[in-house]
Amino acid sequence: MSASLHLDEPALDQLFLALASQSRRQILDIVTHDPGCTIGEVSDRFDMSRIGVLKHIGVLEEAGLLTSQRHGRERRLWFNAVPLQWVHERWSERYHAFWANRLTRLKYQLENEEDER
């Protein structure tokens, strides 16, 4: 299924905006390394206010890169790679068949040249 069916242009802009910040990429790295960590645990890793970290987390959630679930007074965070997969599919899948075909032909050509020697 085509990625363009999943990510319209405003959603794509939101995704790239979320990834444009070094702090947000660091948050994604933390959550990827420690799935289910709390906002407090993430916040402790930064030299910024908890409110600042919460704003970054909000941007990541709006872009679909983070999901959260409440456990009592805490919110636990998980990384969602699906939007990144859609981006990958949008720009790489269309070239997959093209290159697979070319590489297969090259393989057979090289094998035939080897057999002729």
BAFILUM-981047 format. One record per atom (N, C-alpha, C, CB): residue number from 1; residue in three letters; atom name; x, y, z. Coordinates in steps of 0.1 Angstrom, whole numbers. Glycine has a CB too. Layout:
BEGIN
[NUM, ALA, CA, [X, Y, Z]]
...
END
This chain:
BEGIN
[1, MET, N, [8, -12, 0]]
[1, MET, CA, [0, 0, 0]]
[1, MET, C, [9, 12, 0]]
[1, MET, CB, [-10, 0, 12]]
[2, SER, N, [5, 22, -7]]
[2, SER, CA, [13, 34, -9]]
[2, SER, C, [13, 43, 4]]
[2, SER, CB, [9, 42, -21]]
[3, ALA, N, [25, 48, 7]]
[3, ALA, CA, [26, 57, 19]]
[3, ALA, C, [18, 69, 17]]
[3, ALA, CB, [41, 61, 21]]
[4, SER, N, [16, 74, 5]]
[4, SER, CA, [9, 87, 3]]
[4, SER, C, [-6, 85, 8]]
[4, SER, CB, [9, 91, -11]]
[5, LEU, N, [-10, 73, 8]]
[5, LEU, CA, [-24, 70, 13]]
[5, LEU, C, [-25, 72, 28]]
[5, LEU, CB, [-29, 56, 10]]
[6, HIS, N, [-13, 71, 35]]
[6, HIS, CA, [-13, 72, 50]]
[6, HIS, C, [-9, 86, 55]]
[6, HIS, CB, [-4, 62, 55]]
[7, LEU, N, [1, 92, 48]]
[7, LEU, CA, [6, 105, 52]]
[7, LEU, C, [3, 116, 42]]
[7, LEU, CB, [21, 104, 55]]
[8, ASP, N, [-6, 124, 45]]
[8, ASP, CA, [-9, 135, 36]]
[8, ASP, C, [2, 146, 38]]
[8, ASP, CB, [-23, 141, 38]]
[9, GLU, N, [2, 156, 30]]
[9, GLU, CA, [13, 166, 31]]
[9, GLU, C, [14, 173, 44]]
[9, GLU, CB, [12, 176, 20]]
[10, PRO, N, [3, 177, 50]]
[10, PRO, CA, [4, 183, 64]]
[10, PRO, C, [10, 174, 74]]
[10, PRO, CB, [-9, 188, 68]]
[11, ALA, N, [6, 161, 74]]
[11, ALA, CA, [11, 151, 83]]
[11, ALA, C, [26, 149, 81]]
[11, ALA, CB, [4, 138, 82]]
[12, LEU, N, [30, 149, 68]]
[12, LEU, CA, [44, 147, 65]]
[12, LEU, C, [52, 159, 70]]
[12, LEU, CB, [46, 145, 49]]
[13, ASP, N, [47, 171, 68]]
[13, ASP, CA, [54, 183, 73]]
[13, ASP, C, [55, 182, 88]]
[13, ASP, CB, [46, 196, 70]]
[14, GLN, N, [45, 177, 95]]
[14, GLN, CA, [46, 176, 110]]
[14, GLN, C, [56, 165, 114]]
[14, GLN, CB, [32, 172, 115]]
[15, LEU, N, [57, 155, 106]]
[15, LEU, CA, [67, 144, 109]]
[15, LEU, C, [81, 150, 108]]
[15, LEU, CB, [65, 132, 100]]
[16, PHE, N, [84, 157, 97]]
[16, PHE, CA, [97, 162, 95]]
[16, PHE, C, [101, 173, 104]]
[16, PHE, CB, [99, 167, 80]]
[17, LEU, N, [91, 181, 108]]
[17, LEU, CA, [93, 192, 118]]
[17, LEU, C, [96, 185, 132]]
[17, LEU, CB, [80, 200, 120]]
[18, ALA, N, [90, 174, 135]]
[18, ALA, CA, [93, 167, 148]]
[18, ALA, C, [107, 162, 147]]
[18, ALA, CB, [83, 156, 150]]
[19, LEU, N, [111, 157, 136]]
[19, LEU, CA, [125, 151, 135]]
[19, LEU, C, [136, 162, 134]]
[19, LEU, CB, [125, 142, 123]]
[20, ALA, N, [132, 174, 131]]
[20, ALA, CA, [142, 185, 129]]
[20, ALA, C, [149, 189, 141]]
[20, ALA, CB, [135, 197, 122]]
[21, SER, N, [144, 186, 153]]
[21, SER, CA, [149, 190, 166]]
[21, SER, C, [158, 180, 171]]
[21, SER, CB, [138, 194, 175]]
[22, GLN, N, [170, 184, 175]]
[22, GLN, CA, [180, 174, 181]]
[22, GLN, C, [174, 169, 195]]
[22, GLN, CB, [193, 181, 184]]
[23, SER, N, [168, 178, 202]]
[23, SER, CA, [162, 173, 215]]
[23, SER, C, [151, 162, 213]]
[23, SER, CB, [156, 185, 223]]
[24, ARG, N, [143, 164, 203]]
[24, ARG, CA, [132, 154, 200]]
[24, ARG, C, [138, 141, 195]]
[24, ARG, CB, [122, 160, 190]]
[25, ARG, N, [149, 142, 187]]
[25, ARG, CA, [156, 130, 183]]
[25, ARG, C, [162, 123, 195]]
[25, ARG, CB, [166, 133, 172]]
[26, GLN, N, [167, 130, 204]]
[26, GLN, CA, [173, 124, 216]]
[26, GLN, C, [162, 117, 224]]
[26, GLN, CB, [180, 135, 225]]
[27, ILE, N, [150, 124, 225]]
[27, ILE, CA, [139, 118, 232]]
[27, ILE, C, [135, 104, 226]]
[27, ILE, CB, [127, 127, 233]]
[28, LEU, N, [135, 104, 212]]
[28, LEU, CA, [132, 92, 205]]
[28, LEU, C, [142, 81, 208]]
[28, LEU, CB, [131, 94, 190]]
[29, ASP, N, [155, 85, 209]]
[29, ASP, CA, [165, 75, 212]]
[29, ASP, C, [164, 70, 226]]
[29, ASP, CB, [179, 82, 211]]
[30, ILE, N, [160, 78, 235]]
[30, ILE, CA, [158, 74, 249]]
[30, ILE, C, [146, 64, 250]]
[30, ILE, CB, [155, 86, 259]]
[31, VAL, N, [135, 68, 244]]
[31, VAL, CA, [123, 59, 244]]
[31, VAL, C, [126, 46, 237]]
[31, VAL, CB, [111, 67, 239]]
[32, THR, N, [133, 47, 226]]
[32, THR, CA, [136, 34, 218]]
[32, THR, C, [145, 25, 227]]
[32, THR, CB, [143, 38, 205]]
[33, HIS, N, [154, 31, 234]]
[33, HIS, CA, [163, 23, 242]]
[33, HIS, C, [156, 17, 255]]
[33, HIS, CB, [176, 31, 246]]
[34, ASP, N, [146, 25, 260]]
[34, ASP, CA, [140, 21, 272]]
[34, ASP, C, [124, 22, 270]]
[34, ASP, CB, [144, 30, 284]]
[35, PRO, N, [118, 13, 263]]
[35, PRO, CA, [104, 14, 260]]
[35, PRO, C, [96, 13, 273]]
[35, PRO, CB, [100, 2, 251]]
[36, GLY, N, [86, 22, 274]]
[36, GLY, CA, [77, 22, 285]]
[36, GLY, C, [83, 31, 296]]
[36, GLY, CB, [75, 9, 291]]
[37, CYS, N, [93, 39, 293]]
[37, CYS, CA, [99, 48, 303]]
[37, CYS, C, [89, 59, 306]]
[37, CYS, CB, [113, 54, 299]]
[38, THR, N, [90, 66, 317]]
[38, THR, CA, [81, 76, 321]]
[38, THR, C, [86, 90, 316]]
[38, THR, CB, [79, 77, 336]]
[39, ILE, N, [77, 99, 316]]
[39, ILE, CA, [81, 113, 312]]
[39, ILE, C, [91, 118, 322]]
[39, ILE, CB, [68, 122, 311]]
[40, GLY, N, [90, 115, 334]]
[40, GLY, CA, [99, 119, 344]]
[40, GLY, C, [113, 114, 342]]
[40, GLY, CB, [95, 115, 358]]
[41, GLU, N, [114, 101, 338]]
[41, GLU, CA, [127, 95, 334]]
[41, GLU, C, [133, 102, 322]]
[41, GLU, CB, [125, 80, 332]]
[42, VAL, N, [125, 105, 312]]
[42, VAL, CA, [130, 112, 301]]
[42, VAL, C, [135, 126, 305]]
[42, VAL, CB, [120, 113, 290]]
[43, SER, N, [127, 133, 312]]
[43, SER, CA, [130, 147, 316]]
[43, SER, C, [143, 147, 324]]
[43, SER, CB, [118, 152, 325]]
[44, ASP, N, [145, 137, 332]]
[44, ASP, CA, [158, 137, 340]]
[44, ASP, C, [170, 137, 332]]
[44, ASP, CB, [158, 125, 350]]
[45, ARG, N, [169, 133, 319]]
[45, ARG, CA, [181, 132, 311]]
[45, ARG, C, [184, 145, 303]]
[45, ARG, CB, [179, 121, 300]]
[46, PHE, N, [176, 156, 306]]
[46, PHE, CA, [178, 169, 299]]
[46, PHE, C, [181, 180, 309]]
[46, PHE, CB, [166, 172, 290]]
[47, ASP, N, [188, 190, 304]]
[47, ASP, CA, [190, 202, 311]]
[47, ASP, C, [180, 213, 307]]
[47, ASP, CB, [205, 208, 309]]
[48, MET, N, [168, 209, 307]]
[48, MET, CA, [157, 218, 304]]
[48, MET, C, [145, 215, 314]]
[48, MET, CB, [152, 217, 289]]
[49, SER, N, [136, 224, 314]]
[49, SER, CA, [125, 222, 324]]
[49, SER, C, [116, 210, 319]]
[49, SER, CB, [116, 235, 325]]
[50, ARG, N, [109, 205, 329]]
[50, ARG, CA, [99, 194, 325]]
[50, ARG, C, [89, 199, 315]]
[50, ARG, CB, [92, 189, 338]]
[51, ILE, N, [85, 211, 317]]
[51, ILE, CA, [75, 217, 307]]
[51, ILE, C, [81, 217, 293]]
[51, ILE, CB, [71, 231, 311]]
[52, GLY, N, [94, 220, 292]]
[52, GLY, CA, [101, 220, 279]]
[52, GLY, C, [101, 206, 273]]
[52, GLY, CB, [115, 225, 280]]
[53, VAL, N, [104, 196, 281]]
[53, VAL, CA, [104, 182, 276]]
[53, VAL, C, [90, 178, 272]]
[53, VAL, CB, [110, 173, 288]]
[54, LEU, N, [80, 182, 280]]
[54, LEU, CA, [66, 179, 277]]
[54, LEU, C, [62, 185, 264]]
[54, LEU, CB, [57, 184, 288]]
[55, LYS, N, [66, 197, 261]]
[55, LYS, CA, [63, 203, 248]]
[55, LYS, C, [69, 194, 236]]
[55, LYS, CB, [68, 217, 247]]
[56, HIS, N, [82, 190, 238]]
[56, HIS, CA, [88, 182, 228]]
[56, HIS, C, [81, 169, 226]]
[56, HIS, CB, [103, 179, 231]]
[57, ILE, N, [77, 163, 237]]
[57, ILE, CA, [70, 150, 237]]
[57, ILE, C, [56, 152, 230]]
[57, ILE, CB, [67, 144, 251]]
[58, GLY, N, [50, 163, 232]]
[58, GLY, CA, [37, 166, 226]]
[58, GLY, C, [39, 167, 210]]
[58, GLY, CB, [31, 179, 231]]
[59, VAL, N, [49, 173, 206]]
[59, VAL, CA, [52, 174, 191]]
[59, VAL, C, [54, 160, 186]]
[59, VAL, CB, [64, 183, 189]]
[60, LEU, N, [62, 152, 193]]
[60, LEU, CA, [64, 138, 188]]
[60, LEU, C, [51, 130, 188]]
[60, LEU, CB, [75, 131, 197]]
[61, GLU, N, [43, 132, 198]]
[61, GLU, CA, [30, 125, 198]]
[61, GLU, C, [21, 129, 187]]
[61, GLU, CB, [23, 127, 212]]
[62, GLU, N, [21, 142, 184]]
[62, GLU, CA, [12, 147, 173]]
[62, GLU, C, [17, 142, 159]]
[62, GLU, CB, [13, 163, 173]]
[63, ALA, N, [30, 140, 158]]
[63, ALA, CA, [36, 135, 146]]
[63, ALA, C, [34, 120, 145]]
[63, ALA, CB, [51, 138, 145]]
[64, GLY, N, [29, 113, 156]]
[64, GLY, CA, [27, 99, 156]]
[64, GLY, C, [39, 91, 159]]
[64, GLY, CB, [22, 95, 143]]
[65, LEU, N, [50, 97, 163]]
[65, LEU, CA, [63, 90, 166]]
[65, LEU, C, [63, 85, 180]]
[65, LEU, CB, [74, 99, 164]]
[66, LEU, N, [55, 90, 189]]
[66, LEU, CA, [54, 85, 203]]
[66, LEU, C, [40, 82, 206]]
[66, LEU, CB, [60, 95, 213]]
[67, THR, N, [38, 72, 214]]
[67, THR, CA, [25, 69, 220]]
[67, THR, C, [27, 69, 235]]
[67, THR, CB, [19, 55, 214]]
[68, SER, N, [17, 72, 242]]
[68, SER, CA, [18, 72, 257]]
[68, SER, C, [6, 65, 263]]
[68, SER, CB, [19, 86, 262]]
[69, GLN, N, [8, 60, 275]]
[69, GLN, CA, [-3, 54, 282]]
[69, GLN, C, [-2, 58, 297]]
[69, GLN, CB, [-4, 39, 280]]
[70, ARG, N, [-13, 61, 303]]
[70, ARG, CA, [-13, 65, 317]]
[70, ARG, C, [-12, 53, 326]]
[70, ARG, CB, [-25, 74, 320]]
[71, HIS, N, [-4, 53, 336]]
[71, HIS, CA, [-3, 43, 346]]
[71, HIS, C, [-4, 51, 359]]
[71, HIS, CB, [9, 34, 345]]
[72, GLY, N, [-16, 52, 365]]
[72, GLY, CA, [-17, 60, 377]]
[72, GLY, C, [-14, 75, 374]]
[72, GLY, CB, [-8, 55, 388]]
[73, ARG, N, [-4, 80, 381]]
[73, ARG, CA, [0, 94, 379]]
[73, ARG, C, [10, 96, 368]]
[73, ARG, CB, [4, 100, 392]]
[74, GLU, N, [16, 85, 363]]
[74, GLU, CA, [27, 85, 353]]
[74, GLU, C, [21, 83, 339]]
[74, GLU, CB, [37, 75, 357]]
[75, ARG, N, [29, 88, 330]]
[75, ARG, CA, [26, 85, 316]]
[75, ARG, C, [39, 78, 310]]
[75, ARG, CB, [23, 98, 307]]
[76, ARG, N, [36, 66, 305]]
[76, ARG, CA, [47, 58, 299]]
[76, ARG, C, [47, 60, 284]]
[76, ARG, CB, [46, 43, 303]]
[77, LEU, N, [59, 60, 278]]
[77, LEU, CA, [61, 63, 264]]
[77, LEU, C, [67, 52, 256]]
[77, LEU, CB, [71, 75, 263]]
[78, TRP, N, [62, 51, 244]]
[78, TRP, CA, [67, 41, 235]]
[78, TRP, C, [69, 47, 221]]
[78, TRP, CB, [57, 29, 233]]
[79, PHE, N, [80, 42, 214]]
[79, PHE, CA, [83, 47, 201]]
[79, PHE, C, [74, 40, 191]]
[79, PHE, CB, [98, 45, 197]]
[80, ASN, N, [69, 48, 181]]
[80, ASN, CA, [61, 42, 170]]
[80, ASN, C, [68, 45, 157]]
[80, ASN, CB, [46, 49, 170]]
[81, ALA, N, [73, 34, 151]]
[81, ALA, CA, [81, 35, 139]]
[81, ALA, C, [73, 36, 126]]
[81, ALA, CB, [91, 24, 138]]
[82, VAL, N, [60, 34, 127]]
[82, VAL, CA, [51, 34, 115]]
[82, VAL, C, [53, 46, 106]]
[82, VAL, CB, [37, 32, 119]]
[83, PRO, N, [52, 58, 112]]
[83, PRO, CA, [54, 70, 103]]
[83, PRO, C, [67, 70, 95]]
[83, PRO, CB, [52, 83, 111]]
[84, LEU, N, [78, 65, 101]]
[84, LEU, CA, [90, 64, 94]]
[84, LEU, C, [90, 54, 84]]
[84, LEU, CB, [102, 61, 105]]
[85, GLN, N, [83, 43, 86]]
[85, GLN, CA, [81, 33, 76]]
[85, GLN, C, [74, 38, 64]]
[85, GLN, CB, [74, 20, 81]]
[86, TRP, N, [64, 46, 66]]
[86, TRP, CA, [56, 52, 55]]
[86, TRP, C, [65, 61, 47]]
[86, TRP, CB, [44, 60, 61]]
[87, VAL, N, [74, 69, 53]]
[87, VAL, CA, [83, 78, 46]]
[87, VAL, C, [93, 69, 38]]
[87, VAL, CB, [91, 87, 56]]
[88, HIS, N, [98, 59, 44]]
[88, HIS, CA, [107, 50, 37]]
[88, HIS, C, [100, 44, 24]]
[88, HIS, CB, [111, 38, 46]]
[89, GLU, N, [88, 39, 26]]
[89, GLU, CA, [80, 33, 15]]
[89, GLU, C, [77, 44, 4]]
[89, GLU, CB, [67, 27, 20]]
[90, ARG, N, [74, 56, 8]]
[90, ARG, CA, [71, 66, -2]]
[90, ARG, C, [83, 69, -11]]
[90, ARG, CB, [67, 79, 5]]
[91, TRP, N, [95, 69, -6]]
[91, TRP, CA, [106, 72, -15]]
[91, TRP, C, [115, 61, -19]]
[91, TRP, CB, [114, 82, -8]]
[92, SER, N, [113, 49, -13]]
[92, SER, CA, [122, 38, -17]]
[92, SER, C, [115, 27, -24]]
[92, SER, CB, [129, 33, -5]]
[93, GLU, N, [103, 24, -20]]
[93, GLU, CA, [96, 12, -26]]
[93, GLU, C, [95, 13, -41]]
[93, GLU, CB, [82, 11, -20]]
[94, ARG, N, [92, 25, -46]]
[94, ARG, CA, [91, 27, -61]]
[94, ARG, C, [103, 23, -68]]
[94, ARG, CB, [86, 41, -64]]
[95, TYR, N, [115, 24, -62]]
[95, TYR, CA, [127, 21, -68]]
[95, TYR, C, [132, 7, -66]]
[95, TYR, CB, [138, 30, -64]]
[96, HIS, N, [125, 0, -57]]
[96, HIS, CA, [129, -14, -54]]
[96, HIS, C, [128, -23, -66]]
[96, HIS, CB, [120, -19, -42]]
[97, ALA, N, [117, -23, -73]]
[97, ALA, CA, [115, -32, -84]]
[97, ALA, C, [125, -28, -95]]
[97, ALA, CB, [101, -31, -89]]
[98, PHE, N, [127, -15, -97]]
[98, PHE, CA, [136, -11, -108]]
[98, PHE, C, [150, -16, -105]]
[98, PHE, CB, [137, 5, -108]]
[99, TRP, N, [155, -15, -93]]
[99, TRP, CA, [169, -19, -90]]
[99, TRP, C, [170, -34, -89]]
[99, TRP, CB, [174, -13, -78]]
[100, ALA, N, [160, -41, -84]]
[100, ALA, CA, [160, -55, -83]]
[100, ALA, C, [161, -61, -97]]
[100, ALA, CB, [147, -61, -76]]
[101, ASN, N, [154, -56, -107]]
[101, ASN, CA, [154, -60, -121]]
[101, ASN, C, [168, -58, -127]]
[101, ASN, CB, [143, -53, -129]]
[102, ARG, N, [174, -46, -125]]
[102, ARG, CA, [187, -43, -130]]
[102, ARG, C, [198, -52, -124]]
[102, ARG, CB, [190, -28, -127]]
[103, LEU, N, [197, -54, -111]]
[103, LEU, CA, [207, -63, -104]]
[103, LEU, C, [206, -77, -109]]
[103, LEU, CB, [206, -62, -89]]
[104, THR, N, [194, -82, -111]]
[104, THR, CA, [192, -96, -115]]
[104, THR, C, [198, -97, -129]]
[104, THR, CB, [177, -100, -116]]
[105, ARG, N, [195, -88, -138]]
[105, ARG, CA, [201, -88, -152]]
[105, ARG, C, [216, -88, -151]]
[105, ARG, CB, [196, -77, -160]]
[106, LEU, N, [222, -79, -143]]
[106, LEU, CA, [236, -78, -141]]
[106, LEU, C, [242, -92, -136]]
[106, LEU, CB, [240, -67, -132]]
[107, LYS, N, [236, -98, -127]]
[107, LYS, CA, [240, -111, -121]]
[107, LYS, C, [241, -121, -133]]
[107, LYS, CB, [231, -116, -110]]
[108, TYR, N, [230, -122, -141]]
[108, TYR, CA, [230, -132, -152]]
[108, TYR, C, [241, -129, -162]]
[108, TYR, CB, [216, -133, -158]]
[109, GLN, N, [243, -116, -165]]
[109, GLN, CA, [253, -112, -175]]
[109, GLN, C, [267, -116, -170]]
[109, GLN, CB, [252, -97, -177]]
[110, LEU, N, [270, -113, -157]]
[110, LEU, CA, [283, -117, -152]]
[110, LEU, C, [285, -132, -151]]
[110, LEU, CB, [284, -111, -138]]
[111, GLU, N, [274, -139, -148]]
[111, GLU, CA, [275, -154, -148]]
[111, GLU, C, [278, -159, -162]]
[111, GLU, CB, [263, -160, -142]]
[112, ASN, N, [271, -153, -172]]
[112, ASN, CA, [273, -158, -186]]
[112, ASN, C, [287, -155, -190]]
[112, ASN, CB, [263, -151, -195]]
[113, GLU, N, [293, -143, -187]]
[113, GLU, CA, [306, -140, -190]]
[113, GLU, C, [316, -149, -184]]
[113, GLU, CB, [309, -125, -186]]
[114, GLU, N, [313, -153, -172]]
[114, GLU, CA, [322, -162, -164]]
[114, GLU, C, [322, -176, -171]]
[114, GLU, CB, [318, -163, -150]]
[115, ASP, N, [310, -180, -175]]
[115, ASP, CA, [309, -193, -182]]
[115, ASP, C, [316, -194, -195]]
[115, ASP, CB, [294, -197, -184]]
[116, GLU, N, [317, -182, -202]]
[116, GLU, CA, [323, -182, -215]]
[116, GLU, C, [338, -182, -214]]
[116, GLU, CB, [319, -169, -222]]
[117, ARG, N, [344, -179, -202]]
[117, ARG, CA, [358, -180, -200]]
[117, ARG, C, [362, -193, -199]]
[117, ARG, CB, [363, -172, -188]]
END
